[in-house]
Amino acid sequence: MRLDLNCITCNINQVIKVTDSLEIDGNKKENIMRDVLKYLSEVD
């Protein structure tokens, strides 16, 4: 599956929404976002 730019921004926004709704602390939220960004940078 190939991701276009809209998919990437949607995924990032979804991570923000989920981590906010779960009230995850800032450090953990940053680590989660880094993991997601790393994953997104490696997929086709």
All heavy atoms as TSV, in Angstrom:
chain	resi	resn	atom	element	x	y	z
A	1	MET	N	N	0.842	-1.171	0.000
A	1	MET	CA	C	0.000	0.000	0.000
A	1	MET	C	C	0.888	1.236	0.000
A	1	MET	O	O	1.835	1.330	0.763
A	1	MET	CB	C	-0.884	-0.001	1.246
A	1	MET	CG	C	-1.745	1.231	1.362
A	1	MET	SD	S	-2.866	1.176	2.770
A	1	MET	CE	C	-1.795	1.765	4.063
A	2	ARG	N	N	0.558	2.176	-0.857
A	2	ARG	CA	C	1.317	3.415	-0.910
A	2	ARG	C	C	0.544	4.512	-0.184
A	2	ARG	O	O	-0.651	4.650	-0.346
A	2	ARG	CB	C	1.561	3.813	-2.354
A	2	ARG	CG	C	2.443	2.777	-3.056
A	2	ARG	CD	C	2.973	3.213	-4.369
A	2	ARG	NE	N	3.888	4.324	-4.371
A	2	ARG	CZ	C	5.158	4.321	-3.964
A	2	ARG	NH1	N	5.665	3.217	-3.457
A	2	ARG	NH2	N	5.910	5.364	-4.070
A	3	LEU	N	N	1.259	5.257	0.632
A	3	LEU	CA	C	0.656	6.364	1.360
A	3	LEU	C	C	0.878	7.654	0.593
A	3	LEU	O	O	1.985	7.926	0.149
A	3	LEU	CB	C	1.290	6.503	2.745
A	3	LEU	CG	C	1.081	5.365	3.724
A	3	LEU	CD1	C	1.845	5.648	5.016
A	3	LEU	CD2	C	-0.384	5.186	4.024
A	4	ASP	N	N	-0.184	8.436	0.424
A	4	ASP	CA	C	0.038	9.759	-0.136
A	4	ASP	C	C	0.120	10.761	1.011
A	4	ASP	O	O	-0.031	10.409	2.184
A	4	ASP	CB	C	-1.031	10.134	-1.166
A	4	ASP	CG	C	-2.410	10.370	-0.583
A	4	ASP	OD1	O	-2.535	10.601	0.629
A	4	ASP	OD2	O	-3.384	10.347	-1.356
A	5	LEU	N	N	0.376	11.997	0.692
A	5	LEU	CA	C	0.588	13.013	1.718
A	5	LEU	C	C	-0.613	13.151	2.641
A	5	LEU	O	O	-0.457	13.325	3.851
A	5	LEU	CB	C	0.919	14.352	1.060
A	5	LEU	CG	C	1.365	15.479	1.984
A	5	LEU	CD1	C	2.569	15.043	2.814
A	5	LEU	CD2	C	1.693	16.710	1.168
A	6	ASN	N	N	-1.824	13.047	2.111
A	6	ASN	CA	C	-3.028	13.154	2.940
A	6	ASN	C	C	-3.123	12.016	3.948
A	6	ASN	O	O	-3.594	12.223	5.067
A	6	ASN	CB	C	-4.282	13.207	2.077
A	6	ASN	CG	C	-4.371	14.489	1.283
A	6	ASN	OD1	O	-4.000	15.552	1.761
A	6	ASN	ND2	N	-4.853	14.394	0.062
A	7	CYS	N	N	-2.699	10.841	3.582
A	7	CYS	CA	C	-2.711	9.715	4.515
A	7	CYS	C	C	-1.773	9.977	5.687
A	7	CYS	O	O	-2.097	9.664	6.832
A	7	CYS	CB	C	-2.282	8.431	3.822
A	7	CYS	SG	S	-3.415	7.831	2.561
A	8	ILE	N	N	-0.627	10.534	5.394
A	8	ILE	CA	C	0.357	10.791	6.440
A	8	ILE	C	C	-0.172	11.815	7.426
A	8	ILE	O	O	-0.118	11.596	8.639
A	8	ILE	CB	C	1.696	11.253	5.823
A	8	ILE	CG1	C	2.309	10.098	5.020
A	8	ILE	CG2	C	2.671	11.732	6.901
A	8	ILE	CD1	C	3.473	10.484	4.160
A	9	THR	N	N	-0.720	12.910	6.931
A	9	THR	CA	C	-1.243	13.932	7.837
A	9	THR	C	C	-2.428	13.410	8.628
A	9	THR	O	O	-2.575	13.737	9.812
A	9	THR	CB	C	-1.624	15.217	7.082
A	9	THR	OG1	O	-2.582	14.915	6.066
A	9	THR	CG2	C	-0.405	15.861	6.460
A	10	CYS	N	N	-3.254	12.592	8.017
A	10	CYS	CA	C	-4.399	12.010	8.718
A	10	CYS	C	C	-3.916	11.087	9.840
A	10	CYS	O	O	-4.463	11.115	10.947
A	10	CYS	CB	C	-5.282	11.250	7.745
A	10	CYS	SG	S	-6.763	10.563	8.507
A	11	ASN	N	N	-2.910	10.287	9.569
A	11	ASN	CA	C	-2.361	9.399	10.593
A	11	ASN	C	C	-1.787	10.190	11.763
A	11	ASN	O	O	-2.008	9.838	12.924
A	11	ASN	CB	C	-1.267	8.497	9.998
A	11	ASN	CG	C	-1.832	7.295	9.313
A	11	ASN	OD1	O	-2.206	6.339	9.956
A	11	ASN	ND2	N	-1.892	7.355	7.994
A	12	ILE	N	N	-1.078	11.241	11.475
A	12	ILE	CA	C	-0.496	12.073	12.537
A	12	ILE	C	C	-1.609	12.706	13.373
A	12	ILE	O	O	-1.548	12.692	14.610
A	12	ILE	CB	C	0.440	13.141	11.940
A	12	ILE	CG1	C	1.676	12.459	11.363
A	12	ILE	CG2	C	0.829	14.184	12.992
A	12	ILE	CD1	C	2.553	13.353	10.530
A	13	ASN	N	N	-2.617	13.249	12.711
A	13	ASN	CA	C	-3.740	13.848	13.441
A	13	ASN	C	C	-4.464	12.818	14.296
A	13	ASN	O	O	-4.898	13.124	15.407
A	13	ASN	CB	C	-4.712	14.518	12.476
A	13	ASN	CG	C	-4.158	15.790	11.902
A	13	ASN	OD1	O	-3.388	16.488	12.551
A	13	ASN	ND2	N	-4.538	16.103	10.684
A	14	GLN	N	N	-4.586	11.610	13.809
A	14	GLN	CA	C	-5.251	10.553	14.574
A	14	GLN	C	C	-4.452	10.200	15.833
A	14	GLN	O	O	-5.031	9.986	16.895
A	14	GLN	CB	C	-5.447	9.310	13.700
A	14	GLN	CG	C	-6.298	8.253	14.330
A	14	GLN	CD	C	-7.734	8.703	14.540
A	14	GLN	OE1	O	-8.250	9.569	13.854
A	14	GLN	NE2	N	-8.390	8.105	15.508
A	15	VAL	N	N	-3.140	10.158	15.709
A	15	VAL	CA	C	-2.299	9.891	16.878
A	15	VAL	C	C	-2.497	10.984	17.925
A	15	VAL	O	O	-2.627	10.699	19.122
A	15	VAL	CB	C	-0.807	9.784	16.486
A	15	VAL	CG1	C	0.088	9.730	17.706
A	15	VAL	CG2	C	-0.579	8.567	15.616
A	16	ILE	N	N	-2.548	12.223	17.495
A	16	ILE	CA	C	-2.757	13.335	18.417
A	16	ILE	C	C	-4.109	13.203	19.112
A	16	ILE	O	O	-4.209	13.343	20.335
A	16	ILE	CB	C	-2.642	14.686	17.679
A	16	ILE	CG1	C	-1.204	14.900	17.226
A	16	ILE	CG2	C	-3.099	15.835	18.578
A	16	ILE	CD1	C	-1.017	16.049	16.255
A	17	LYS	N	N	-5.157	12.909	18.353
A	17	LYS	CA	C	-6.497	12.768	18.932
A	17	LYS	C	C	-6.551	11.641	19.954
A	17	LYS	O	O	-7.116	11.784	21.035
A	17	LYS	CB	C	-7.532	12.518	17.839
A	17	LYS	CG	C	-7.856	13.726	17.017
A	17	LYS	CD	C	-8.869	13.378	15.943
A	17	LYS	CE	C	-9.089	14.539	15.001
A	17	LYS	NZ	N	-10.012	14.203	13.918
A	18	VAL	N	N	-5.966	10.510	19.611
A	18	VAL	CA	C	-6.018	9.350	20.506
A	18	VAL	C	C	-5.211	9.602	21.773
A	18	VAL	O	O	-5.684	9.336	22.878
A	18	VAL	CB	C	-5.522	8.075	19.778
A	18	VAL	CG1	C	-5.312	6.932	20.755
A	18	VAL	CG2	C	-6.501	7.678	18.683
A	19	THR	N	N	-4.001	10.130	21.626
A	19	THR	CA	C	-3.186	10.366	22.814
A	19	THR	C	C	-3.806	11.446	23.699
A	19	THR	O	O	-3.723	11.365	24.919
A	19	THR	CB	C	-1.734	10.731	22.452
A	19	THR	OG1	O	-1.724	11.848	21.556
A	19	THR	CG2	C	-1.006	9.555	21.836
A	20	ASP	N	N	-4.448	12.440	23.094
A	20	ASP	CA	C	-5.148	13.462	23.885
A	20	ASP	C	C	-6.338	12.861	24.621
A	20	ASP	O	O	-6.549	13.133	25.802
A	20	ASP	CB	C	-5.628	14.613	23.001
A	20	ASP	CG	C	-4.511	15.547	22.583
A	20	ASP	OD1	O	-3.402	15.469	23.152
A	20	ASP	OD2	O	-4.753	16.370	21.671
A	21	SER	N	N	-7.110	12.033	23.934
A	21	SER	CA	C	-8.303	11.459	24.559
A	21	SER	C	C	-7.945	10.490	25.689
A	21	SER	O	O	-8.707	10.336	26.639
A	21	SER	CB	C	-9.183	10.760	23.525
A	21	SER	OG	O	-8.572	9.589	23.046
A	22	LEU	N	N	-6.786	9.848	25.578
A	22	LEU	CA	C	-6.332	8.937	26.630
A	22	LEU	C	C	-5.571	9.660	27.727
A	22	LEU	O	O	-5.130	9.027	28.689
A	22	LEU	CB	C	-5.450	7.840	26.030
A	22	LEU	CG	C	-6.153	6.884	25.072
A	22	LEU	CD1	C	-5.138	5.935	24.436
A	22	LEU	CD2	C	-7.255	6.112	25.777
A	23	GLU	N	N	-5.408	10.968	27.575
A	23	GLU	CA	C	-4.714	11.799	28.562
A	23	GLU	C	C	-3.311	11.265	28.878
A	23	GLU	O	O	-2.895	11.177	30.025
A	23	GLU	CB	C	-5.549	11.946	29.828
A	23	GLU	CG	C	-6.879	12.619	29.572
A	23	GLU	CD	C	-7.754	12.749	30.796
A	23	GLU	OE1	O	-7.379	12.238	31.864
A	23	GLU	OE2	O	-8.822	13.369	30.674
A	24	ILE	N	N	-2.606	10.915	27.821
A	24	ILE	CA	C	-1.231	10.423	27.953
A	24	ILE	C	C	-0.312	11.613	28.207
A	24	ILE	O	O	-0.458	12.669	27.583
A	24	ILE	CB	C	-0.824	9.658	26.674
A	24	ILE	CG1	C	-1.685	8.402	26.557
A	24	ILE	CG2	C	0.654	9.324	26.674
A	24	ILE	CD1	C	-1.491	7.635	25.286
A	25	ASP	N	N	0.638	11.447	29.126
A	25	ASP	CA	C	1.527	12.555	29.465
A	25	ASP	C	C	2.438	12.919	28.297
A	25	ASP	O	O	2.628	12.139	27.367
A	25	ASP	CB	C	2.349	12.251	30.730
A	25	ASP	CG	C	3.440	11.231	30.506
A	25	ASP	OD1	O	4.483	11.607	29.932
A	25	ASP	OD2	O	3.265	10.070	30.908
A	26	GLY	N	N	2.981	14.123	28.362
A	26	GLY	CA	C	3.756	14.686	27.260
A	26	GLY	C	C	4.921	13.850	26.795
A	26	GLY	O	O	5.143	13.703	25.600
A	27	ASN	N	N	5.696	13.297	27.732
A	27	ASN	CA	C	6.861	12.496	27.341
A	27	ASN	C	C	6.452	11.228	26.613
A	27	ASN	O	O	7.042	10.860	25.595
A	27	ASN	CB	C	7.704	12.137	28.566
A	27	ASN	CG	C	8.444	13.334	29.117
A	27	ASN	OD1	O	8.755	14.275	28.397
A	27	ASN	ND2	N	8.714	13.307	30.412
A	28	LYS	N	N	5.438	10.566	27.119
A	28	LYS	CA	C	4.957	9.333	26.482
A	28	LYS	C	C	4.356	9.662	25.115
A	28	LYS	O	O	4.563	8.936	24.141
A	28	LYS	CB	C	3.922	8.666	27.393
A	28	LYS	CG	C	3.367	7.384	26.860
A	28	LYS	CD	C	4.380	6.276	26.922
A	28	LYS	CE	C	3.698	4.973	26.559
A	28	LYS	NZ	N	4.644	3.880	26.431
A	29	LYS	N	N	3.609	10.776	25.045
A	29	LYS	CA	C	3.006	11.191	23.778
A	29	LYS	C	C	4.081	11.469	22.732
A	29	LYS	O	O	3.944	11.079	21.575
A	29	LYS	CB	C	2.162	12.442	24.007
A	29	LYS	CG	C	1.332	12.846	22.828
A	29	LYS	CD	C	0.582	14.137	23.078
A	29	LYS	CE	C	-0.436	13.978	24.175
A	29	LYS	NZ	N	-1.309	15.157	24.307
A	30	GLU	N	N	5.163	12.109	23.159
A	30	GLU	CA	C	6.263	12.388	22.238
A	30	GLU	C	C	6.895	11.094	21.736
A	30	GLU	O	O	7.192	10.963	20.544
A	30	GLU	CB	C	7.318	13.244	22.934
A	30	GLU	CG	C	8.472	13.610	22.033
A	30	GLU	CD	C	9.522	14.468	22.712
A	30	GLU	OE1	O	9.169	15.169	23.683
A	30	GLU	OE2	O	10.681	14.419	22.274
A	31	ASN	N	N	7.092	10.122	22.623
A	31	ASN	CA	C	7.668	8.838	22.210
A	31	ASN	C	C	6.757	8.110	21.231
A	31	ASN	O	O	7.237	7.519	20.256
A	31	ASN	CB	C	7.939	7.967	23.433
A	31	ASN	CG	C	9.103	8.467	24.250
A	31	ASN	OD1	O	9.977	9.160	23.742
A	31	ASN	ND2	N	9.110	8.149	25.531
A	32	ILE	N	N	5.464	8.151	21.489
A	32	ILE	CA	C	4.508	7.511	20.579
A	32	ILE	C	C	4.574	8.176	19.209
A	32	ILE	O	O	4.620	7.503	18.171
A	32	ILE	CB	C	3.083	7.561	21.162
A	32	ILE	CG1	C	2.984	6.665	22.394
A	32	ILE	CG2	C	2.049	7.177	20.111
A	32	ILE	CD1	C	1.714	6.840	23.207
A	33	MET	N	N	4.579	9.516	19.201
A	33	MET	CA	C	4.625	10.239	17.927
A	33	MET	C	C	5.916	9.941	17.184
A	33	MET	O	O	5.912	9.755	15.964
A	33	MET	CB	C	4.479	11.740	18.164
A	33	MET	CG	C	4.419	12.548	16.885
A	33	MET	SD	S	3.049	12.106	15.786
A	33	MET	CE	C	1.700	12.852	16.671
A	34	ARG	N	N	7.030	9.856	17.896
A	34	ARG	CA	C	8.300	9.521	17.244
A	34	ARG	C	C	8.229	8.131	16.607
A	34	ARG	O	O	8.713	7.929	15.489
A	34	ARG	CB	C	9.452	9.586	18.232
A	34	ARG	CG	C	9.853	10.989	18.612
A	34	ARG	CD	C	11.004	10.981	19.625
A	34	ARG	NE	N	11.307	12.304	20.078
A	34	ARG	CZ	C	12.106	13.165	19.424
A	34	ARG	NH1	N	12.666	12.798	18.292
A	34	ARG	NH2	N	12.336	14.359	19.911
A	35	ASP	N	N	7.631	7.180	17.309
A	35	ASP	CA	C	7.479	5.825	16.761
A	35	ASP	C	C	6.617	5.837	15.503
A	35	ASP	O	O	6.936	5.174	14.512
A	35	ASP	CB	C	6.872	4.885	17.803
A	35	ASP	CG	C	7.824	4.552	18.930
A	35	ASP	OD1	O	9.047	4.757	18.772
A	35	ASP	OD2	O	7.340	4.080	19.983
A	36	VAL	N	N	5.523	6.581	15.546
A	36	VAL	CA	C	4.631	6.655	14.388
A	36	VAL	C	C	5.345	7.324	13.211
A	36	VAL	O	O	5.269	6.836	12.075
A	36	VAL	CB	C	3.325	7.407	14.738
A	36	VAL	CG1	C	2.515	7.713	13.494
A	36	VAL	CG2	C	2.501	6.605	15.731
A	37	LEU	N	N	6.036	8.418	13.466
A	37	LEU	CA	C	6.756	9.103	12.391
A	37	LEU	C	C	7.848	8.219	11.795
A	37	LEU	O	O	8.061	8.211	10.579
A	37	LEU	CB	C	7.340	10.417	12.905
A	37	LEU	CG	C	6.336	11.500	13.235
A	37	LEU	CD1	C	7.017	12.665	13.938
A	37	LEU	CD2	C	5.589	11.960	12.004
A	38	LYS	N	N	8.521	7.465	12.648
A	38	LYS	CA	C	9.549	6.543	12.148
A	38	LYS	C	C	8.910	5.491	11.258
A	38	LYS	O	O	9.397	5.198	10.167
A	38	LYS	CB	C	10.266	5.879	13.324
A	38	LYS	CG	C	11.408	4.950	12.901
A	38	LYS	CD	C	12.109	4.395	14.128
A	38	LYS	CE	C	13.308	3.554	13.816
A	38	LYS	NZ	N	13.189	2.575	12.779
A	39	TYR	N	N	7.790	4.938	11.708
A	39	TYR	CA	C	7.083	3.927	10.902
A	39	TYR	C	C	6.650	4.520	9.565
A	39	TYR	O	O	6.863	3.922	8.518
A	39	TYR	CB	C	5.873	3.403	11.670
A	39	TYR	CG	C	4.989	2.539	10.814
A	39	TYR	CD1	C	5.341	1.232	10.520
A	39	TYR	CD2	C	3.815	3.044	10.269
A	39	TYR	CE1	C	4.548	0.429	9.713
A	39	TYR	CE2	C	3.017	2.264	9.454
A	39	TYR	CZ	C	3.393	0.962	9.170
A	39	TYR	OH	O	2.607	0.187	8.352
A	40	LEU	N	N	6.039	5.709	9.604
A	40	LEU	CA	C	5.554	6.324	8.381
A	40	LEU	C	C	6.693	6.645	7.413
A	40	LEU	O	O	6.505	6.611	6.195
A	40	LEU	CB	C	4.759	7.596	8.692
A	40	LEU	CG	C	3.410	7.377	9.369
A	40	LEU	CD1	C	2.806	8.715	9.766
A	40	LEU	CD2	C	2.456	6.594	8.493
A	41	SER	N	N	7.870	6.935	7.950
A	41	SER	CA	C	9.003	7.243	7.082
A	41	SER	C	C	9.556	6.002	6.383
A	41	SER	O	O	10.284	6.109	5.400
A	41	SER	CB	C	10.119	7.916	7.882
A	41	SER	OG	O	10.785	6.989	8.709
A	42	GLU	N	N	9.193	4.824	6.896
A	42	GLU	CA	C	9.743	3.581	6.344
A	42	GLU	C	C	8.777	2.827	5.430
A	42	GLU	O	O	9.195	1.904	4.743
A	42	GLU	CB	C	10.169	2.674	7.497
A	42	GLU	CG	C	11.322	3.260	8.295
A	42	GLU	CD	C	11.633	2.494	9.555
A	42	GLU	OE1	O	10.838	1.593	9.943
A	42	GLU	OE2	O	12.670	2.778	10.182
A	43	VAL	N	N	7.506	3.193	5.427
A	43	VAL	CA	C	6.553	2.489	4.571
A	43	VAL	C	C	6.537	3.094	3.188
A	43	VAL	O	O	6.916	4.245	2.992
A	43	VAL	CB	C	5.123	2.479	5.178
A	43	VAL	CG1	C	5.098	1.709	6.459
A	43	VAL	CG2	C	4.579	3.872	5.331
A	44	ASP	N	N	6.092	2.327	2.225
A	44	ASP	CA	C	5.989	2.828	0.841
A	44	ASP	C	C	4.855	3.815	0.715
A	44	ASP	O	O	3.827	3.707	1.298
A	44	ASP	CB	C	5.742	1.676	-0.141
A	44	ASP	CG	C	6.990	0.847	-0.354
A	44	ASP	OD1	O	8.085	1.379	-0.190
A	44	ASP	OD2	O	6.819	-0.338	-0.687
